[in-house]
Amino acid sequence: MLLPTLYSFRRCPYAMRARLGILLSGQKVSLKEIILKHKPEPMLAASPKGTVPVLILQDGTVIEESLEIMCWALTNNDPQNLLLSHNPQQQEFAQALIHTNDHSFKPWLDKYKYADRYPEHSEQYYRQQGEQYIAQLESILSKQPQLMGHQASIADYAIFPFIRQFASVDKIWFAHSDYLNVQRWLKAHVESDDFSAIMKKYPTWLESGDSFEFGLMSN
């Protein structure tokens, strides 16, 4: 059976997000692991922007945005109701959190992670800007185990790969910070079987010429 093709890079949080959506939906794709310094021509032909993830469906449709890949997968099958169907208010709040992550937090995260490339301010300054979002999540998670309540949703899976990256910049600082609920929430997701499954290492497609079946076919 011909499967959709997913171009991915293991450590990219956007690609992690896409892989999580596919795994949790019970879909299966043909995964092609790439190296960002050597982007394959078929990927660039399908998506000239040259970033991962890129999903190419069997009919040739190209989905270039990680959140759209999550939504495509979960719209096809959502056994855990990660899309929060029948609850428009929660859907709106989840999308607002994800939007803030992608458009406000992520630029500060990049500057914090690569502070030497942005000498206008210190690493501490960039971290403090990112902390505004971390503090928002801390407030939410002080009242409930997941961002939307007791059960994980698309918001948790779309956001935690980026918080993981923030925490990794200075692990000692983060471990001793006051964000105890964010730490708990992040630890649970990073240590989950789902995260272990999406972080499995595959040979790169350019080196091996191989693609690999990824995901789970739903019953």
Backbone as ProteinMPNN parsed JSONL, in Angstrom:
{"seq_chain_A": "MLLPTLYSFRRCPYAMRARLGILLSGQKVSLKEIILKHKPEPMLAASPKGTVPVLILQDGTVIEESLEIMCWALTNNDPQNLLLSHNPQQQEFAQALIHTNDHSFKPWLDKYKYADRYPEHSEQYYRQQGEQYIAQLESILSKQPQLMGHQASIADYAIFPFIRQFASVDKIWFAHSDYLNVQRWLKAHVESDDFSAIMKKYPTWLESGDSFEFGLMSN", "coords_chain_A": {"N_chain_A": [[0.84, -1.194, 0.0], [0.58, 2.152, -0.901], [1.983, 4.729, 0.932], [1.543, 7.946, 2.588], [4.222, 10.331, 2.347], [6.591, 11.4, 4.666], [8.839, 13.887, 5.219], [11.353, 14.395, 7.52], [13.148, 15.615, 10.407], [14.908, 14.468, 13.046], [15.486, 15.92, 15.488], [14.168, 18.317, 15.308], [11.76, 20.467, 16.678], [9.344, 21.116, 15.41], [9.072, 19.019, 13.589], [8.941, 16.93, 15.423], [6.463, 17.491, 16.526], [4.776, 16.989, 14.324], [5.246, 14.235, 13.953], [4.287, 13.241, 16.371], [1.536, 13.832, 16.127], [0.852, 12.153, 13.972], [1.505, 9.604, 15.013], [-0.215, 9.449, 17.287], [-2.643, 9.504, 16.086], [-2.919, 7.103, 14.926], [-2.214, 6.76, 12.317], [-0.178, 5.867, 9.449], [2.942, 6.47, 7.924], [5.405, 6.892, 5.306], [8.482, 7.419, 6.349], [11.074, 9.703, 5.814], [14.096, 10.432, 6.863], [16.001, 13.331, 7.106], [18.959, 15.386, 6.532], [19.522, 18.622, 7.54], [21.423, 20.227, 6.357], [21.796, 19.102, 3.926], [19.517, 19.02, 1.986], [17.135, 16.981, 0.395], [16.48, 16.819, -3.128], [13.864, 15.956, -4.056], [12.247, 16.678, -1.879], [12.592, 19.464, -1.808], [11.515, 20.107, -4.255], [8.854, 19.543, -3.823], [8.321, 21.221, -1.7], [9.428, 24.199, -1.69], [10.249, 25.925, 0.358], [11.912, 24.587, 2.065], [12.029, 23.612, 4.705], [11.467, 21.374, 7.47], [8.601, 19.819, 9.062], [7.592, 18.017, 6.063], [4.809, 16.818, 4.466], [3.696, 14.576, 2.078], [0.893, 13.631, 0.463], [-0.896, 10.726, -0.834], [-2.215, 11.537, -3.128], [-0.668, 13.549, -4.058], [-0.945, 15.957, -2.769], [0.539, 18.496, -0.817], [1.503, 19.097, 2.469], [2.747, 21.513, 4.468], [3.077, 22.643, 6.969], [3.627, 22.076, 10.408], [1.554, 22.029, 12.368], [-0.666, 21.811, 10.755], [-0.216, 19.302, 9.705], [-0.532, 17.733, 11.997], [-3.272, 18.235, 12.455], [-4.393, 17.223, 10.087], [-3.807, 14.468, 10.408], [-5.152, 13.857, 12.824], [-7.738, 14.577, 12.231], [-8.419, 12.576, 10.511], [-8.398, 10.403, 12.244], [-8.995, 10.246, 15.622], [-8.562, 8.997, 18.333], [-8.185, 9.669, 21.027], [-9.431, 12.037, 21.355], [-7.954, 14.416, 20.935], [-8.293, 16.728, 19.529], [-10.299, 18.018, 20.781], [-13.041, 17.871, 20.19], [-16.425, 19.016, 19.87], [-16.189, 20.935, 21.795], [-15.947, 23.957, 21.474], [-14.975, 26.222, 22.894], [-12.767, 25.287, 24.368], [-11.222, 24.437, 22.212], [-10.635, 26.872, 21.007], [-9.096, 28.105, 23.008], [-6.945, 26.33, 23.141], [-5.847, 26.647, 20.581], [-5.085, 29.298, 20.785], [-3.053, 29.179, 22.722], [-1.18, 27.623, 21.349], [-0.665, 29.31, 19.196], [0.543, 31.497, 20.5], [2.826, 30.195, 21.426], [4.096, 29.596, 18.971], [4.427, 32.056, 17.679], [5.18, 34.072, 19.461], [6.683, 33.033, 21.698], [8.528, 31.223, 20.457], [10.346, 32.812, 18.786], [11.801, 34.164, 20.832], [12.855, 31.96, 22.143], [14.619, 30.973, 20.177], [16.512, 33.022, 20.126], [17.44, 32.901, 22.725], [18.553, 30.33, 22.767], [20.554, 30.584, 20.856], [22.2, 32.728, 21.71], [24.667, 33.93, 21.28], [24.605, 34.672, 18.665], [23.033, 36.84, 18.655], [23.947, 39.517, 19.748], [22.87, 41.854, 20.738], [21.485, 41.719, 23.099], [21.684, 40.052, 26.315], [22.057, 36.511, 27.095], [20.555, 35.949, 29.356], [18.633, 37.972, 29.25], [17.14, 37.231, 26.958], [16.175, 34.789, 27.849], [14.535, 35.634, 29.926], [12.539, 36.933, 28.519], [11.353, 34.766, 27.207], [10.443, 33.468, 29.447], [8.055, 34.653, 30.11], [6.05, 33.336, 28.75], [6.45, 30.76, 29.721], [5.738, 31.194, 32.367], [3.03, 31.674, 32.052], [2.147, 29.136, 31.251], [2.85, 27.757, 33.568], [1.05, 28.83, 35.418], [-1.378, 27.842, 34.421], [-0.915, 25.072, 34.635], [-0.687, 24.763, 37.319], [-3.164, 24.358, 38.225], [-4.223, 22.146, 37.006], [-3.422, 18.937, 35.5], [-2.784, 18.834, 32.76], [-2.669, 20.993, 29.857], [-5.242, 21.599, 28.972], [-6.829, 20.487, 30.862], [-7.606, 17.49, 32.575], [-6.847, 15.575, 30.762], [-4.441, 15.014, 28.182], [-4.061, 17.066, 25.266], [-4.212, 18.366, 21.88], [-2.901, 20.744, 22.318], [-0.976, 20.271, 24.36], [0.714, 18.362, 23.097], [1.544, 19.771, 20.867], [3.014, 21.807, 21.955], [4.894, 20.979, 23.954], [7.385, 19.977, 22.809], [8.797, 22.312, 22.256], [9.077, 23.559, 24.716], [10.679, 21.688, 25.894], [13.009, 22.164, 24.427], [13.631, 24.743, 25.298], [14.109, 24.226, 28.027], [16.414, 22.756, 27.794], [18.479, 24.454, 27.145], [19.77, 25.611, 29.351], [20.091, 23.456, 31.554], [20.562, 23.17, 34.288], [19.783, 25.634, 35.376], [17.04, 25.582, 34.696], [16.138, 23.336, 36.113], [16.341, 24.256, 38.69], [14.581, 26.299, 38.768], [11.504, 28.108, 39.492], [9.437, 26.908, 38.21], [7.74, 24.587, 38.811], [5.495, 23.065, 38.133], [5.47, 23.137, 35.355], [7.86, 21.777, 34.959], [7.152, 19.228, 35.959], [5.066, 18.487, 34.2], [6.417, 18.584, 31.723], [8.398, 16.623, 32.12], [6.84, 14.302, 32.352], [5.805, 14.071, 29.751], [8.139, 13.904, 28.174], [9.232, 11.558, 29.103], [7.442, 9.694, 28.271], [5.995, 6.822, 26.569], [5.09, 7.453, 24.041], [6.683, 9.634, 23.254], [9.184, 8.428, 23.248], [8.771, 6.678, 21.129], [8.515, 8.389, 18.895], [11.019, 9.448, 18.797], [12.801, 7.576, 17.957], [15.785, 6.55, 16.347], [16.607, 6.816, 12.938], [18.318, 5.749, 9.981], [19.617, 8.27, 7.77], [17.854, 9.368, 4.865], [19.317, 10.136, 2.592], [21.747, 8.919, 3.014], [21.177, 6.179, 3.221], [19.222, 5.63, 1.355], [16.832, 4.612, 2.024], [13.43, 4.544, 3.11], [11.218, 4.546, 5.932], [8.641, 2.773, 7.548], [6.46, 4.503, 9.582], [4.576, 5.066, 12.499], [1.262, 4.03, 13.528], [-1.062, 1.734, 12.395], [-4.485, 2.176, 12.594], [-6.998, 0.131, 14.149]], "CA_chain_A": [[0.0, 0.0, 0.0], [1.33, 3.408, -0.968], [1.777, 5.549, 2.125], [2.021, 9.326, 2.524], [5.644, 10.487, 2.633], [6.92, 12.453, 5.621], [10.236, 14.301, 5.38], [11.471, 14.761, 8.929], [14.468, 15.717, 11.037], [14.595, 13.93, 14.366], [15.605, 16.852, 16.613], [13.391, 19.538, 15.08], [10.502, 20.401, 17.442], [8.209, 21.099, 14.493], [8.952, 17.649, 13.087], [8.444, 16.133, 16.549], [5.029, 17.777, 16.602], [4.114, 16.26, 13.245], [5.333, 12.797, 14.217], [3.362, 12.95, 17.46], [0.179, 13.819, 15.588], [0.679, 10.952, 13.159], [1.504, 8.442, 15.896], [-1.381, 9.44, 18.165], [-3.845, 9.326, 15.266], [-2.962, 5.752, 14.403], [-1.88, 6.745, 10.899], [1.15, 5.364, 9.117], [3.557, 7.185, 6.806], [6.757, 6.51, 4.906], [9.325, 8.469, 6.912], [12.392, 9.922, 5.238], [14.894, 11.274, 7.759], [16.913, 14.137, 6.299], [19.941, 16.265, 7.169], [19.124, 19.959, 7.114], [22.468, 20.811, 5.51], [21.748, 18.433, 2.621], [18.094, 18.765, 1.759], [16.965, 16.237, -0.846], [15.787, 17.523, -4.206], [12.413, 15.709, -4.106], [11.589, 17.468, -0.842], [12.595, 20.867, -2.225], [10.58, 20.239, -5.378], [7.507, 19.547, -3.262], [8.183, 22.317, -0.745], [10.626, 25.02, -1.894], [10.699, 26.644, 1.557], [13.079, 23.838, 2.526], [12.026, 23.294, 6.131], [10.676, 20.208, 7.84], [8.257, 18.632, 8.291], [6.818, 18.105, 4.823], [4.026, 15.602, 4.244], [3.152, 14.463, 0.724], [-0.149, 12.619, 0.463], [-0.891, 9.824, -1.986], [-2.711, 12.235, -4.322], [0.272, 14.615, -4.394], [-1.135, 17.127, -1.911], [1.673, 18.772, 0.063], [1.193, 19.816, 3.707], [4.076, 22.023, 4.831], [3.111, 23.193, 8.33], [3.541, 20.992, 11.384], [0.244, 21.992, 13.004], [-1.604, 21.307, 9.761], [-0.006, 17.848, 9.626], [-1.221, 17.184, 13.168], [-4.716, 18.315, 12.262], [-4.736, 16.249, 9.04], [-3.774, 13.122, 10.968], [-6.167, 13.681, 13.854], [-9.051, 14.656, 11.592], [-8.667, 11.234, 9.986], [-8.649, 9.483, 13.356], [-8.628, 10.937, 16.871], [-9.12, 8.126, 19.38], [-8.089, 10.284, 22.359], [-10.091, 13.343, 21.276], [-6.956, 15.471, 21.128], [-8.777, 17.946, 18.876], [-11.294, 18.629, 21.665], [-14.285, 18.004, 19.425], [-17.647, 19.361, 20.612], [-15.915, 21.93, 22.835], [-15.339, 25.087, 20.748], [-14.254, 27.134, 23.785], [-11.459, 24.698, 24.615], [-10.496, 24.471, 20.949], [-10.151, 28.243, 20.814], [-8.03, 28.356, 23.969], [-5.797, 25.514, 22.72], [-5.239, 27.293, 19.422], [-4.441, 30.537, 21.242], [-1.798, 28.797, 23.371], [-0.253, 27.181, 20.308], [-0.292, 30.504, 18.428], [1.513, 32.233, 21.307], [4.062, 29.407, 21.371], [4.742, 29.651, 17.661], [4.674, 33.401, 17.159], [5.788, 34.934, 20.476], [7.691, 32.316, 22.47], [9.575, 30.596, 19.638], [11.428, 33.742, 18.437], [12.66, 34.372, 21.996], [13.57, 30.708, 22.351], [15.743, 30.914, 19.231], [17.543, 33.97, 20.556], [18.0, 32.362, 23.967], [19.369, 29.16, 22.426], [21.71, 31.026, 20.063], [22.395, 34.108, 22.173], [25.901, 34.485, 20.717], [24.28, 35.23, 17.342], [22.2, 38.034, 18.873], [24.683, 40.207, 20.82], [22.192, 43.077, 21.191], [21.092, 41.502, 24.482], [22.321, 38.899, 26.95], [21.286, 35.263, 27.149], [19.584, 36.077, 30.44], [17.527, 38.812, 28.769], [16.299, 36.437, 26.066], [15.486, 33.796, 28.674], [13.469, 36.317, 30.664], [11.423, 37.161, 27.598], [10.694, 33.475, 27.049], [9.814, 33.079, 30.706], [6.688, 35.171, 30.195], [5.174, 32.257, 28.294], [6.607, 29.669, 30.682], [4.938, 31.569, 33.539], [1.623, 31.461, 31.685], [1.907, 27.693, 31.321], [2.943, 27.383, 34.981], [-0.213, 29.198, 36.056], [-2.392, 26.874, 33.976], [-0.594, 23.729, 35.119], [-0.829, 24.734, 38.771], [-4.567, 24.05, 38.506], [-4.622, 20.911, 36.318], [-2.219, 18.225, 35.059], [-2.49, 19.114, 31.357], [-3.008, 22.379, 29.529], [-6.682, 21.754, 28.797], [-7.568, 19.793, 31.913], [-7.009, 16.255, 33.09], [-6.344, 14.769, 29.656], [-3.606, 15.721, 27.2], [-4.751, 17.473, 24.036], [-3.314, 18.842, 20.832], [-2.079, 21.834, 22.855], [0.185, 19.7, 25.055], [1.625, 17.711, 22.16], [2.095, 20.769, 19.953], [3.832, 22.784, 22.678], [5.978, 20.506, 24.826], [8.718, 19.88, 22.193], [9.469, 23.613, 22.307], [9.457, 23.774, 26.111], [11.838, 20.806, 26.068], [14.17, 22.857, 23.876], [13.927, 25.844, 26.221], [14.687, 23.652, 29.242], [17.719, 22.161, 27.496], [19.513, 25.477, 26.949], [20.498, 25.641, 30.621], [19.341, 22.456, 32.312], [20.706, 23.412, 35.725], [18.903, 26.76, 35.714], [15.639, 25.178, 34.6], [15.855, 22.395, 37.198], [16.264, 24.993, 39.951], [13.631, 27.4, 38.62], [10.259, 27.962, 40.251], [8.379, 26.391, 37.34], [7.659, 23.19, 39.232], [4.429, 22.375, 37.4], [5.965, 22.956, 33.987], [8.843, 20.698, 35.035], [6.418, 17.967, 36.11], [4.346, 18.245, 32.935], [7.397, 18.298, 30.674], [9.027, 15.347, 32.433], [5.893, 13.234, 32.027], [5.71, 13.921, 28.29], [9.43, 13.478, 27.625], [9.474, 10.175, 29.518], [6.33, 8.854, 27.83], [6.235, 5.87, 25.484], [4.828, 8.135, 22.769], [7.857, 10.419, 22.873], [10.236, 7.457, 22.902], [8.465, 6.127, 19.807], [8.777, 9.347, 17.812], [12.437, 9.818, 18.817], [13.632, 6.478, 17.465], [16.736, 6.996, 15.333], [16.579, 6.154, 11.638], [19.354, 6.214, 9.044], [19.117, 9.327, 6.892], [17.433, 8.885, 3.553], [20.384, 10.35, 1.611], [22.809, 7.934, 3.252], [20.745, 4.794, 3.054], [18.261, 5.463, 0.267], [15.67, 3.904, 2.549], [12.417, 5.181, 3.938], [10.811, 3.62, 6.99], [7.262, 2.899, 7.985], [6.375, 5.144, 10.895], [3.216, 5.268, 12.967], [0.486, 2.836, 13.856], [-2.333, 1.643, 11.669], [-5.607, 1.997, 13.507], [-7.775, -1.084, 13.916]], "C_chain_A": [[0.874, 1.243, 0.0], [0.967, 4.273, 0.22], [2.119, 7.01, 1.837], [3.497, 9.371, 2.909], [5.858, 11.652, 3.586], [8.422, 12.682, 5.619], [10.375, 14.9, 6.777], [12.933, 14.897, 9.319], [14.252, 15.465, 12.512], [14.544, 14.992, 15.455], [14.798, 18.141, 16.438], [12.065, 19.471, 15.839], [9.264, 20.448, 16.563], [7.987, 19.695, 13.94], [8.489, 16.703, 14.19], [6.931, 16.27, 16.647], [4.268, 16.98, 15.535], [4.11, 14.758, 13.509], [4.403, 12.39, 15.35], [1.926, 12.881, 16.953], [-0.106, 12.564, 14.79], [0.596, 9.713, 14.043], [0.204, 8.347, 16.687], [-2.689, 9.289, 17.396], [-3.986, 7.901, 14.766], [-2.713, 5.673, 12.911], [-0.514, 6.103, 10.695], [1.658, 6.112, 7.898], [4.887, 6.529, 6.46], [7.685, 7.646, 5.312], [10.675, 8.516, 6.216], [13.131, 10.931, 6.11], [15.93, 12.023, 6.931], [17.953, 14.823, 7.181], [19.674, 17.668, 6.645], [20.16, 20.625, 6.217], [22.455, 20.226, 4.105], [20.319, 18.036, 2.332], [17.891, 18.076, 0.416], [16.128, 16.991, -1.877], [14.293, 17.219, -4.257], [11.643, 16.489, -3.039], [11.498, 18.928, -1.258], [11.655, 21.107, -3.397], [9.142, 20.314, -4.872], [7.26, 20.77, -2.391], [9.424, 23.199, -0.821], [11.097, 25.772, -0.661], [11.812, 25.902, 2.278], [13.163, 23.581, 4.008], [11.177, 22.05, 6.368], [9.695, 20.596, 8.956], [7.562, 18.982, 6.98], [6.109, 16.767, 4.653], [3.446, 15.64, 2.84], [2.155, 13.308, 0.722], [-0.136, 11.812, -0.833], [-1.353, 10.514, -3.264], [-1.811, 13.393, -4.734], [0.098, 15.886, -3.594], [0.038, 17.274, -0.95], [1.183, 19.575, 1.266], [2.527, 20.209, 4.332], [4.183, 22.503, 6.269], [2.841, 22.088, 9.338], [2.16, 20.889, 12.023], [-0.813, 21.473, 12.032], [-1.453, 19.798, 9.585], [-0.677, 17.166, 10.807], [-2.725, 17.139, 12.936], [-5.182, 17.362, 11.166], [-4.828, 14.858, 9.635], [-4.936, 12.902, 11.934], [-7.58, 13.846, 13.313], [-9.426, 13.307, 10.992], [-9.018, 10.252, 11.095], [-8.129, 10.119, 14.635], [-9.159, 10.15, 18.066], [-9.087, 8.727, 20.776], [-8.752, 11.661, 22.429], [-9.12, 14.484, 21.553], [-7.399, 16.795, 20.514], [-9.902, 18.622, 19.654], [-12.615, 18.874, 20.942], [-15.45, 18.261, 20.369], [-17.377, 20.32, 21.77], [-15.201, 23.123, 22.193], [-14.538, 26.033, 21.64], [-12.863, 26.599, 24.092], [-10.612, 24.697, 23.345], [-9.873, 25.841, 20.725], [-8.992, 28.545, 21.753], [-6.764, 27.58, 23.593], [-5.08, 26.174, 21.549], [-4.533, 28.588, 19.809], [-3.108, 30.228, 21.915], [-0.75, 28.389, 22.342], [0.234, 28.374, 19.495], [0.743, 31.328, 19.195], [2.856, 31.519, 21.316], [4.816, 29.658, 20.073], [5.186, 31.054, 17.274], [5.299, 34.361, 18.177], [6.94, 34.233, 21.196], [8.84, 31.813, 21.604], [10.658, 31.588, 19.2], [12.36, 34.037, 19.617], [13.463, 33.119, 22.31], [14.786, 30.616, 21.437], [16.874, 31.849, 19.666], [18.208, 33.51, 21.846], [18.953, 31.213, 23.659], [20.646, 29.565, 21.699], [22.065, 32.463, 20.421], [23.654, 34.741, 21.588], [25.68, 35.078, 19.332], [23.497, 36.531, 17.456], [22.816, 38.861, 20.003], [24.009, 41.48, 21.311], [21.788, 42.966, 22.654], [21.785, 40.252, 25.012], [21.43, 37.663, 26.854], [20.208, 35.345, 28.22], [18.38, 36.908, 30.013], [16.583, 37.996, 27.893], [15.533, 35.376, 26.847], [14.316, 34.451, 29.413], [12.273, 36.622, 29.773], [10.638, 35.866, 27.377], [9.946, 33.041, 28.289], [8.393, 33.619, 30.846], [5.685, 34.097, 29.772], [5.249, 31.07, 29.248], [5.754, 29.948, 31.92], [3.447, 31.393, 33.269], [1.269, 29.979, 31.775], [1.932, 27.215, 32.774], [1.636, 27.684, 35.704], [-1.313, 28.211, 35.686], [-2.163, 25.518, 34.631], [-0.593, 23.643, 36.642], [-2.24, 24.316, 39.181], [-4.999, 22.706, 37.94], [-3.382, 20.256, 35.728], [-1.815, 18.484, 33.614], [-3.049, 20.488, 30.998], [-4.502, 22.627, 29.381], [-7.494, 21.069, 29.882], [-6.839, 18.554, 32.371], [-6.389, 15.401, 31.991], [-5.493, 15.62, 28.719], [-4.406, 15.997, 25.935], [-3.717, 17.904, 23.001], [-2.408, 19.961, 21.357], [-0.824, 21.292, 23.529], [1.199, 19.14, 24.068], [2.245, 18.695, 21.172], [3.113, 21.676, 20.629], [5.032, 22.166, 23.376], [7.313, 20.312, 24.122], [9.509, 21.187, 22.253], [9.886, 23.952, 23.741], [10.649, 22.88, 26.45], [13.109, 21.488, 25.567], [14.589, 24.012, 24.776], [14.628, 25.317, 27.468], [16.1, 23.149, 29.018], [18.829, 23.184, 27.327], [20.395, 25.58, 28.194], [19.751, 24.726, 31.578], [19.409, 22.704, 33.817], [19.798, 24.553, 36.163], [17.447, 26.314, 35.73], [15.256, 24.258, 35.759], [15.691, 23.101, 38.533], [15.306, 26.186, 39.865], [12.364, 27.107, 39.428], [9.133, 27.333, 39.434], [8.17, 24.898, 37.587], [6.6, 22.415, 38.458], [4.785, 22.178, 35.937], [6.995, 21.828, 33.959], [8.151, 19.336, 35.105], [5.75, 17.555, 34.81], [5.322, 17.854, 31.831], [8.037, 16.927, 30.893], [8.114, 14.181, 32.048], [5.809, 13.002, 30.525], [7.015, 13.381, 27.702], [9.716, 12.013, 27.963], [8.381, 9.213, 29.066], [6.751, 7.89, 26.721], [6.037, 6.537, 24.128], [6.053, 8.92, 22.317], [9.017, 9.499, 22.505], [10.023, 6.918, 21.491], [8.806, 7.104, 18.688], [10.246, 9.748, 17.739], [13.361, 8.667, 18.429], [14.533, 6.991, 16.347], [16.612, 6.145, 14.074], [17.782, 6.618, 10.818], [18.777, 7.308, 8.143], [18.841, 8.764, 5.509], [18.555, 9.039, 2.517], [21.513, 9.336, 1.775], [22.38, 6.529, 2.867], [19.881, 4.566, 1.822], [16.968, 4.809, 0.712], [14.704, 4.873, 3.219], [11.879, 4.114, 4.881], [9.356, 3.853, 7.346], [7.251, 3.463, 9.403], [4.906, 5.315, 11.237], [2.536, 3.947, 13.246], [-0.79, 2.845, 13.031], [-3.44, 1.389, 12.666], [-6.379, 0.746, 13.142], [-9.107, -0.748, 13.297]], "O_chain_A": [[1.797, 1.366, 0.805], [-0.209, 4.522, 0.487], [2.906, 7.288, 0.932], [3.966, 8.551, 3.699], [5.37, 12.757, 3.348], [9.193, 11.789, 5.97], [9.619, 15.791, 7.165], [13.828, 14.37, 8.658], [13.487, 16.181, 13.16], [13.63, 14.965, 16.28], [14.76, 18.968, 17.349], [11.313, 18.513, 15.664], [8.233, 19.881, 16.924], [6.85, 19.236, 13.835], [7.728, 15.773, 13.925], [6.215, 15.286, 16.828], [3.237, 16.373, 15.824], [3.096, 14.089, 13.313], [3.796, 11.32, 15.303], [1.182, 11.969, 17.314], [-1.18, 11.974, 14.912], [-0.277, 8.867, 13.851], [-0.408, 7.281, 16.75], [-3.725, 8.982, 17.985], [-5.034, 7.52, 14.245], [-2.968, 4.639, 12.294], [0.21, 5.832, 11.653], [0.909, 6.362, 6.953], [5.418, 5.72, 7.221], [7.678, 8.71, 4.694], [11.336, 7.491, 6.051], [12.831, 12.125, 6.096], [16.654, 11.416, 6.143], [17.841, 14.837, 8.407], [19.608, 17.876, 5.434], [19.82, 21.489, 5.409], [23.045, 20.801, 3.191], [19.954, 16.863, 2.422], [18.417, 18.535, -0.598], [15.188, 17.707, -1.531], [13.505, 18.138, -4.482], [10.512, 16.913, -3.275], [10.458, 19.563, -1.088], [11.068, 22.182, -3.52], [8.318, 21.049, -5.416], [6.148, 21.296, -2.34], [10.382, 22.969, -0.083], [12.242, 26.221, -0.627], [12.58, 26.511, 3.023], [14.253, 23.352, 4.532], [10.292, 21.719, 5.579], [9.917, 21.558, 9.691], [7.024, 20.076, 6.807], [6.741, 15.712, 4.691], [2.788, 16.606, 2.454], [2.522, 12.156, 0.949], [0.542, 12.166, -1.797], [-0.942, 10.132, -4.36], [-2.144, 14.14, -5.654], [0.904, 16.807, -3.719], [0.48, 16.298, -0.342], [0.528, 20.606, 1.107], [3.336, 19.35, 4.683], [5.291, 22.75, 6.745], [1.944, 21.267, 9.152], [1.646, 19.785, 12.205], [-1.745, 20.777, 12.435], [-2.435, 19.096, 9.346], [-1.322, 16.131, 10.64], [-3.371, 16.122, 13.191], [-6.246, 16.755, 11.289], [-5.802, 14.142, 9.403], [-5.621, 11.882, 11.867], [-8.525, 13.304, 13.887], [-10.599, 12.935, 10.965], [-9.85, 9.366, 10.899], [-6.958, 10.489, 14.72], [-10.096, 10.586, 18.734], [-9.883, 8.336, 21.63], [-8.647, 12.36, 23.437], [-9.426, 15.404, 22.312], [-6.939, 17.86, 20.927], [-10.403, 19.67, 19.245], [-13.223, 19.938, 21.065], [-15.465, 17.793, 21.507], [-18.234, 20.502, 22.634], [-13.99, 23.281, 22.35], [-13.532, 26.59, 21.201], [-11.888, 27.351, 24.081], [-9.406, 24.933, 23.408], [-8.721, 25.949, 20.304], [-8.012, 29.17, 21.348], [-5.653, 28.097, 23.708], [-3.852, 26.249, 21.529], [-3.503, 28.936, 19.231], [-2.13, 30.944, 21.698], [0.419, 28.762, 22.448], [1.411, 28.445, 19.141], [1.714, 31.805, 18.607], [3.905, 32.157, 21.226], [6.022, 29.901, 20.078], [6.21, 31.221, 16.612], [5.891, 35.366, 17.783], [8.04, 34.777, 21.292], [10.003, 31.961, 21.977], [11.832, 31.221, 19.242], [13.572, 34.149, 19.432], [14.626, 33.208, 22.702], [15.866, 30.223, 21.878], [18.051, 31.496, 19.579], [19.408, 33.71, 22.034], [20.039, 31.135, 24.232], [21.699, 28.96, 21.902], [22.214, 33.312, 19.541], [23.708, 35.958, 21.417], [26.477, 35.896, 18.872], [23.318, 37.242, 16.467], [22.265, 38.902, 21.104], [24.528, 42.131, 22.219], [21.747, 43.964, 23.372], [22.392, 39.493, 24.255], [20.234, 37.749, 26.576], [19.088, 34.872, 28.025], [17.244, 36.593, 30.368], [15.366, 38.059, 28.063], [14.373, 35.095, 26.544], [13.233, 33.873, 29.505], [11.128, 36.574, 30.222], [9.407, 35.873, 27.362], [8.941, 32.335, 28.206], [7.609, 33.086, 31.63], [4.611, 33.967, 30.36], [4.232, 30.446, 29.55], [5.119, 29.04, 32.456], [2.691, 31.006, 34.16], [0.221, 29.613, 32.308], [1.13, 26.367, 33.165], [1.171, 26.88, 36.512], [-2.09, 27.793, 36.544], [-3.102, 24.891, 35.122], [-0.506, 22.547, 37.194], [-2.483, 23.966, 40.335], [-6.033, 22.174, 38.344], [-2.388, 20.938, 35.476], [-0.639, 18.37, 33.269], [-3.818, 21.069, 31.764], [-4.979, 23.733, 29.633], [-8.724, 21.07, 29.827], [-5.62, 18.555, 32.537], [-5.502, 14.592, 32.26], [-5.784, 16.794, 28.491], [-5.316, 15.246, 25.584], [-2.51, 17.815, 23.227], [-1.277, 20.111, 20.895], [0.273, 21.799, 23.294], [2.397, 19.404, 24.18], [3.357, 18.472, 20.693], [3.976, 22.249, 19.965], [6.102, 22.775, 23.391], [8.34, 20.468, 24.783], [10.739, 21.174, 22.294], [10.932, 24.565, 23.954], [11.529, 23.28, 27.213], [14.159, 21.4, 26.203], [15.782, 24.231, 24.989], [15.622, 25.888, 27.916], [16.902, 23.118, 29.951], [20.006, 22.824, 27.362], [21.621, 25.63, 28.092], [18.879, 25.173, 32.323], [18.435, 22.478, 34.534], [19.125, 24.462, 37.189], [16.706, 26.627, 36.661], [14.17, 24.389, 36.322], [14.985, 22.609, 39.414], [15.233, 26.991, 40.793], [12.183, 26.015, 39.966], [8.001, 27.235, 39.909], [8.39, 24.065, 36.708], [6.789, 21.235, 38.161], [4.436, 21.157, 35.344], [6.998, 21.014, 33.036], [8.526, 18.405, 34.393], [5.862, 16.408, 34.378], [5.078, 16.901, 31.09], [8.197, 16.158, 29.944], [8.573, 13.19, 31.481], [5.747, 11.857, 30.076], [6.996, 12.506, 26.836], [10.371, 11.312, 27.192], [8.395, 8.04, 29.441], [7.741, 8.12, 26.027], [6.741, 6.217, 23.17], [6.423, 8.882, 21.143], [9.748, 9.77, 21.552], [10.983, 6.725, 20.744], [9.327, 6.699, 17.649], [10.682, 10.323, 16.741], [14.579, 8.781, 18.561], [14.099, 7.773, 15.501], [16.524, 4.919, 14.138], [18.216, 7.762, 10.951], [17.596, 7.277, 7.796], [19.493, 7.827, 5.048], [18.726, 8.172, 1.661], [22.153, 8.942, 0.801], [23.144, 5.782, 2.256], [19.811, 3.453, 1.302], [16.109, 4.487, -0.109], [15.104, 5.876, 3.81], [12.067, 2.92, 4.651], [8.899, 4.992, 7.435], [7.938, 2.966, 10.296], [4.093, 5.664, 10.381], [3.159, 2.886, 13.206], [-1.505, 3.845, 12.981], [-3.341, 0.483, 13.494], [-6.416, 0.342, 11.98], [-9.906, -1.645, 13.025]]}, "name": "protein", "num_of_chains": 1, "seq": "MLLPTLYSFRRCPYAMRARLGILLSGQKVSLKEIILKHKPEPMLAASPKGTVPVLILQDGTVIEESLEIMCWALTNNDPQNLLLSHNPQQQEFAQALIHTNDHSFKPWLDKYKYADRYPEHSEQYYRQQGEQYIAQLESILSKQPQLMGHQASIADYAIFPFIRQFASVDKIWFAHSDYLNVQRWLKAHVESDDFSAIMKKYPTWLESGDSFEFGLMSN"}
